[in-house]
Amino acid sequence: MDNNALSKEFTTSSLIKFAFPNIIMMVFFSFYTIVDGMFVSNLVGTLALSSINMSYPLMSLQLALGVMFSTGGSAVIAKKLGEGKEREAQQDFSLIILTAIIVGIIFEAVCLPFLPDILTFLGTSPAQMSQCIEYTKVLLYFSPAMFLQTLFQMFFVTAGKPGLGLLVTVSGGVANMILDYIFMGPLNRGLSGAAVATGFSYLIPAMVGMFYFSFSRKGSLFIVMPKSDLKMLTVTCVNGFSEMVTNAANAVTTFLFNIIFMKFWGEDGVAAISIIMYFQFVFSATFLGFSMGTAPVISYKYGAAERVQLKKIVRSCLLFIVVSSIALYAVSIIMIGPSLKIFTSPSGRVFSIAMDGFPIFALSFLFLGINIFASSLFTAFSNGIVSGIISLARTFIFLVGALLILPLKMGEAGIWLAVPVAELLGLLVSFYFLMRGRKYYWY
């Protein structure tokens, strides 16, 4: 198995170096998503921005399914590579790709005919409806490419090629930004142009991934004739369930945030929390990128029964996350003022609301990383049940509960405390399962 980069012995520095491209990839992905919204707001208008946000839950569901296949499938494949079952890993890899394409086509076929009804159910207003349909319809045509992009982001890491994964993701992001300007600026194509630009950012990683894994035979992972294996697909879905829950829960919690902030502060409050959530988006991407980058290594070492290496790797991961959490929290407190000025005037009410609440909200950054890593760790061990419990607890049960209870008991302060409290309670759940699993999984 020397032809796979996962087989080498990892130190703390080499592990971070291996995961670094994936961190940059996820952070970059979060940045160009933010820039995408800025282009729409400035070149088409704020109504257009609010219109595309109404389709967020639908796109979140699509992303959740893609992430389920990518993270769950990566754990299955990396473990088999570690066990020396190279041919089985290749067949599973090929079957997951085929399944994801089929699911993407089905998702598109089901949603397109009922799109107006779906958007109405999601709360889209009459003023937003035409623009929302214009954007979402075009984006749905790229559903299969979106699934493949999500798969290959993870599978490049599993194949020991995180640098190539970073390159294709950055290429897709840069293309998205350039095409955003061209389609919405000189060509004046509005939201349909924005959707095409985003679609091409999916197509680039999808096409490069298909080409690379179809024709490159130098590594241990490439496309072969798939073998039907319903049990493997079930295990893949169970493994990736926690990551799917995390993405699906984002739609629900965003909906609740908007309602609560509208009630307490009106439109200015919604604008304030939207800007603050950008911080959480970037920091989550940092920890998610690191966790996704190290997960195939953990799966491989577990499959190869390299106990000493596994213990060192998990300890190195936890040390990196603790130090990074403290550093990012400090950076967020320092940078919140200058960052807010990019989006709103310092003399405005939005700026005041955000500055008042952010120091409380930012406490969640101290706990966020461990929770994300703990969930990813158990996915890497193919324990989708524990991974799902951790994700479901922190991203849905605790957060929804905190959002419904704390504002009633504590008013405005309770709103800002909801996320830190949910993450702290999630940390307790993570700690419990980390302690319980340390002997069984040799870390």
Solvent accessible surface area in square Angstrom, and as a share of the most:
residue,aa,sasa,rsa
1,M,75,0.34
2,D,142,0.74
3,N,83,0.43
4,N,4,0.02
5,A,39,0.31
6,L,0,0.00
7,S,32,0.21
8,K,99,0.42
9,E,126,0.56
10,F,4,0.02
11,T,85,0.49
12,T,56,0.33
13,S,81,0.52
14,S,29,0.18
15,L,2,0.01
16,I,52,0.26
17,K,156,0.66
18,F,16,0.07
19,A,0,0.00
20,F,107,0.45
21,P,21,0.13
22,N,1,0.00
23,I,13,0.07
24,I,62,0.32
25,M,1,0.00
26,M,23,0.10
27,V,25,0.15
28,F,45,0.19
29,F,45,0.19
30,S,1,0.00
31,F,102,0.43
32,Y,9,0.04
33,T,57,0.33
34,I,17,0.08
35,V,44,0.25
36,D,19,0.10
37,G,13,0.13
38,M,74,0.33
39,F,51,0.21
40,V,0,0.00
41,S,32,0.21
42,N,118,0.61
43,L,74,0.37
44,V,50,0.29
45,G,23,0.22
46,T,102,0.59
47,L,88,0.44
48,A,1,0.01
49,L,46,0.23
50,S,38,0.24
51,S,0,0.00
52,I,21,0.11
53,N,85,0.44
54,M,47,0.21
55,S,1,0.01
56,Y,87,0.33
57,P,37,0.23
58,L,13,0.06
59,M,28,0.12
60,S,6,0.04
61,L,83,0.41
62,Q,3,0.01
63,L,53,0.26
64,A,0,0.00
65,L,39,0.19
66,G,0,0.00
67,V,20,0.11
68,M,18,0.08
69,F,11,0.04
70,S,1,0.00
71,T,6,0.04
72,G,0,0.00
73,G,0,0.00
74,S,2,0.01
75,A,4,0.03
76,V,11,0.06
77,I,0,0.00
78,A,0,0.00
79,K,54,0.23
80,K,39,0.17
81,L,0,0.00
82,G,10,0.10
83,E,64,0.29
84,G,44,0.42
85,K,92,0.39
86,E,51,0.23
87,R,135,0.49
88,E,78,0.35
89,A,0,0.00
90,Q,7,0.03
91,Q,39,0.17
92,D,7,0.04
93,F,0,0.00
94,S,4,0.03
95,L,19,0.09
96,I,0,0.00
97,I,6,0.03
98,L,83,0.41
99,T,26,0.15
100,A,0,0.00
101,I,43,0.22
102,I,84,0.42
103,V,36,0.21
104,G,0,0.00
105,I,92,0.47
106,I,97,0.49
107,F,18,0.08
108,E,35,0.16
109,A,61,0.47
110,V,85,0.49
111,C,9,0.05
112,L,39,0.19
113,P,91,0.57
114,F,117,0.49
115,L,1,0.01
116,P,63,0.40
117,D,98,0.51
118,I,42,0.21
119,L,0,0.00
120,T,84,0.49
121,F,177,0.74
122,L,38,0.19
123,G,49,0.47
124,T,10,0.06
125,S,42,0.27
126,P,129,0.81
127,A,67,0.52
128,Q,23,0.10
129,M,38,0.17
130,S,81,0.52
131,Q,47,0.21
132,C,0,0.00
133,I,40,0.20
134,E,65,0.29
135,Y,17,0.06
136,T,0,0.00
137,K,86,0.36
138,V,27,0.16
139,L,6,0.03
140,L,0,0.00
141,Y,120,0.46
142,F,33,0.14
143,S,0,0.00
144,P,28,0.18
145,A,9,0.07
146,M,10,0.05
147,F,0,0.00
148,L,16,0.08
149,Q,5,0.02
150,T,8,0.05
151,L,0,0.00
152,F,1,0.00
153,Q,15,0.07
154,M,3,0.01
155,F,0,0.00
156,F,0,0.00
157,V,1,0.00
158,T,0,0.00
159,A,15,0.12
160,G,12,0.11
161,K,88,0.37
162,P,16,0.10
163,G,38,0.36
164,L,48,0.24
165,G,0,0.00
166,L,38,0.19
167,L,109,0.54
168,V,8,0.05
169,T,2,0.01
170,V,43,0.25
171,S,44,0.28
172,G,1,0.01
173,G,0,0.00
174,V,62,0.36
175,A,20,0.16
176,N,2,0.01
177,M,48,0.21
178,I,93,0.47
179,L,39,0.19
180,D,1,0.00
181,Y,114,0.43
182,I,64,0.32
183,F,38,0.16
184,M,8,0.03
185,G,25,0.24
186,P,92,0.58
187,L,96,0.48
188,N,122,0.63
189,R,142,0.52
190,G,19,0.19
191,L,2,0.01
192,S,24,0.16
193,G,3,0.02
194,A,1,0.00
195,A,0,0.00
196,V,40,0.23
197,A,0,0.00
198,T,13,0.08
199,G,0,0.00
200,F,87,0.36
201,S,1,0.00
202,Y,26,0.10
203,L,50,0.25
204,I,51,0.26
205,P,2,0.01
206,A,4,0.03
207,M,128,0.57
208,V,54,0.31
209,G,0,0.00
210,M,62,0.28
211,F,137,0.57
212,Y,48,0.18
213,F,0,0.00
214,S,35,0.23
215,F,147,0.61
216,S,27,0.17
217,R,123,0.45
218,K,187,0.79
219,G,21,0.21
220,S,3,0.02
221,L,7,0.03
222,F,28,0.12
223,I,36,0.18
224,V,20,0.11
225,M,157,0.70
226,P,42,0.27
227,K,132,0.56
228,S,106,0.68
229,D,49,0.25
230,L,141,0.70
231,K,159,0.68
232,M,10,0.04
233,L,29,0.15
234,T,72,0.42
235,V,57,0.33
236,T,0,0.00
237,C,40,0.24
238,V,65,0.37
239,N,1,0.00
240,G,0,0.00
241,F,85,0.35
242,S,0,0.00
243,E,15,0.07
244,M,37,0.16
245,V,12,0.07
246,T,36,0.21
247,N,22,0.11
248,A,36,0.28
249,A,5,0.04
250,N,57,0.29
251,A,14,0.11
252,V,61,0.35
253,T,9,0.05
254,T,46,0.27
255,F,118,0.49
256,L,27,0.14
257,F,7,0.03
258,N,59,0.30
259,I,85,0.43
260,I,18,0.09
261,F,1,0.00
262,M,89,0.40
263,K,155,0.66
264,F,69,0.29
265,W,26,0.09
266,G,20,0.19
267,E,125,0.56
268,D,48,0.25
269,G,0,0.00
270,V,31,0.18
271,A,39,0.30
272,A,0,0.00
273,I,4,0.02
274,S,48,0.31
275,I,15,0.08
276,I,0,0.00
277,M,55,0.25
278,Y,65,0.25
279,F,26,0.11
280,Q,26,0.12
281,F,81,0.34
282,V,23,0.13
283,F,14,0.06
284,S,28,0.18
285,A,5,0.04
286,T,20,0.12
287,F,0,0.00
288,L,56,0.28
289,G,0,0.00
290,F,1,0.00
291,S,1,0.01
292,M,16,0.07
293,G,0,0.00
294,T,0,0.00
295,A,9,0.07
296,P,1,0.00
297,V,0,0.00
298,I,1,0.01
299,S,0,0.00
300,Y,5,0.02
301,K,0,0.00
302,Y,33,0.13
303,G,15,0.14
304,A,35,0.27
305,A,57,0.44
306,E,59,0.26
307,R,136,0.50
308,V,107,0.62
309,Q,16,0.07
310,L,0,0.00
311,K,84,0.36
312,K,108,0.46
313,I,3,0.01
314,V,1,0.01
315,R,152,0.55
316,S,13,0.08
317,C,0,0.00
318,L,51,0.25
319,L,110,0.55
320,F,42,0.17
321,I,0,0.00
322,V,70,0.40
323,V,89,0.51
324,S,17,0.11
325,S,4,0.02
326,I,104,0.53
327,A,50,0.39
328,L,35,0.17
329,Y,55,0.21
330,A,47,0.36
331,V,71,0.41
332,S,0,0.00
333,I,68,0.35
334,I,125,0.63
335,M,85,0.38
336,I,9,0.05
337,G,12,0.11
338,P,73,0.46
339,S,22,0.14
340,L,0,0.00
341,K,120,0.51
342,I,123,0.62
343,F,77,0.32
344,T,28,0.16
345,S,58,0.38
346,P,74,0.46
347,S,110,0.71
348,G,26,0.25
349,R,122,0.44
350,V,20,0.12
351,F,28,0.12
352,S,55,0.35
353,I,12,0.06
354,A,0,0.00
355,M,68,0.31
356,D,107,0.55
357,G,1,0.01
358,F,0,0.00
359,P,67,0.42
360,I,53,0.27
361,F,1,0.01
362,A,0,0.00
363,L,67,0.34
364,S,1,0.00
365,F,0,0.00
366,L,57,0.28
367,F,43,0.18
368,L,2,0.01
369,G,0,0.00
370,I,23,0.12
371,N,0,0.00
372,I,18,0.09
373,F,2,0.01
374,A,0,0.00
375,S,6,0.04
376,S,11,0.07
377,L,1,0.00
378,F,4,0.02
379,T,6,0.03
380,A,1,0.00
381,F,6,0.02
382,S,37,0.24
383,N,36,0.19
384,G,4,0.04
385,I,123,0.62
386,V,11,0.07
387,S,0,0.00
388,G,5,0.04
389,I,76,0.39
390,I,0,0.00
391,S,2,0.01
392,L,65,0.32
393,A,8,0.06
394,R,18,0.06
395,T,13,0.07
396,F,74,0.31
397,I,97,0.49
398,F,51,0.21
399,L,20,0.10
400,V,25,0.14
401,G,24,0.23
402,A,9,0.07
403,L,2,0.01
404,L,96,0.48
405,I,96,0.49
406,L,29,0.15
407,P,12,0.07
408,L,145,0.72
409,K,157,0.66
410,M,95,0.42
411,G,24,0.23
412,E,87,0.39
413,A,43,0.33
414,G,0,0.00
415,I,1,0.01
416,W,10,0.03
417,L,45,0.22
418,A,0,0.00
419,V,3,0.02
420,P,7,0.04
421,V,48,0.28
422,A,2,0.01
423,E,9,0.04
424,L,80,0.40
425,L,67,0.34
426,G,1,0.01
427,L,41,0.21
428,L,108,0.54
429,V,31,0.18
430,S,0,0.00
431,F,122,0.51
432,Y,117,0.44
433,F,22,0.09
434,L,17,0.08
435,M,83,0.37
436,R,151,0.55
437,G,8,0.08
438,R,106,0.39
439,K,159,0.67
440,Y,155,0.59
441,Y,16,0.06
442,W,60,0.21
443,Y,27,0.10
